[in-house]
Amino acid sequence: MRIIEYTINDPALPGYGEKHRLITTLLDHEACPDLELVCAYHERWEIELVIDEVDTHQRLAARTLRSLKSCGMRFPNSK
C-alpha cells in the first residue's frame, strides 16, 4: 500500500489548505508519480459529481424532453 499526503494550494478549490491522503495499491513511483495520481483522483471525482447531478437532480425535472416532431413525419424536400 502507498499513501500520498498532499495539500491543495489553490484557494478556488474545495479543501484548500487541508491535508489530504490518497491511499493506492499502485506502488511504482516512476510509472505512477504522486502528482499524476492526485490529479487523476480529483478529475475522477469531478466526473462522479457530474454523473450524480445528471442522474439524481436533473432527472427530477417536471417533464421528459421529447422531440417536437412525430417519428413518422416526413420533412419537405426529403425523399
C-alpha positions as CSV (number, residue, x, y, z in Angstrom):
1,M,0.0,0.0,0.0
2,R,1.2,3.5,-0.8
3,I,0.0,6.7,0.9
4,I,0.4,10.0,-0.8
5,E,-0.1,13.0,1.5
6,Y,-0.8,16.4,-0.1
7,T,-2.3,19.9,0.4
8,I,-4.4,21.7,-2.1
9,N,-2.8,25.2,-2.6
10,D,-5.4,26.8,-4.9
11,P,-7.9,28.9,-2.8
12,A,-10.6,28.4,-5.5
13,L,-10.7,24.7,-4.9
14,P,-12.6,22.9,-2.2
15,G,-10.4,21.5,0.5
16,Y,-7.9,24.4,0.1
17,G,-5.2,24.3,2.8
18,E,-6.3,21.0,4.3
19,K,-4.1,17.9,4.4
20,H,-5.3,15.1,2.2
21,R,-4.2,11.5,1.9
22,L,-4.6,9.2,-1.1
23,I,-4.2,5.5,-0.5
24,T,-3.4,3.4,-3.5
25,T,-2.1,0.0,-4.5
26,L,0.0,1.5,-7.3
27,L,3.5,1.1,-5.8
28,D,5.8,2.1,-8.7
29,H,6.7,5.8,-8.1
30,E,8.2,6.1,-11.6
31,A,5.3,4.6,-13.5
32,C,2.7,6.5,-11.4
33,P,4.1,9.7,-10.0
34,D,2.4,11.2,-6.9
35,L,1.2,14.4,-8.7
36,E,-0.3,12.4,-11.6
37,L,-2.2,10.1,-9.2
38,V,-3.5,13.0,-7.2
39,C,-4.7,14.9,-10.3
40,A,-6.4,11.8,-11.7
41,Y,-8.1,11.2,-8.4
42,H,-9.6,14.7,-8.4
43,E,-10.6,14.5,-12.0
44,R,-12.4,11.2,-11.3
45,W,-14.4,12.8,-8.5
46,E,-15.4,15.8,-10.7
47,I,-16.8,13.3,-13.2
48,E,-18.6,11.4,-10.5
49,L,-20.2,14.6,-9.3
50,V,-21.4,15.4,-12.9
51,I,-22.9,11.9,-13.2
52,D,-24.6,12.3,-9.8
53,E,-26.0,15.7,-10.9
54,V,-27.4,14.2,-14.1
55,D,-28.8,11.0,-12.6
56,T,-30.2,12.4,-9.4
57,H,-31.1,16.0,-9.8
58,Q,-31.8,16.7,-13.4
59,R,-33.8,13.5,-13.8
60,L,-36.3,15.0,-11.4
61,A,-37.4,17.7,-13.9
62,A,-41.1,18.1,-14.3
63,R,-41.3,16.7,-17.8
64,T,-39.3,14.5,-20.1
65,L,-37.5,16.0,-23.0
66,R,-39.2,14.9,-26.2
67,S,-38.9,15.7,-29.9
68,L,-41.5,18.2,-31.3
69,K,-41.9,16.1,-34.4
70,S,-43.5,12.7,-34.6
71,C,-41.3,9.7,-35.8
72,G,-43.3,9.1,-39.0
73,M,-43.4,12.7,-40.1
74,R,-41.7,13.5,-43.4
75,F,-39.8,16.7,-43.9
76,P,-40.5,18.8,-47.0
77,N,-37.9,18.1,-49.8
78,S,-37.0,14.7,-48.2
79,K,-37.3,11.5,-50.2
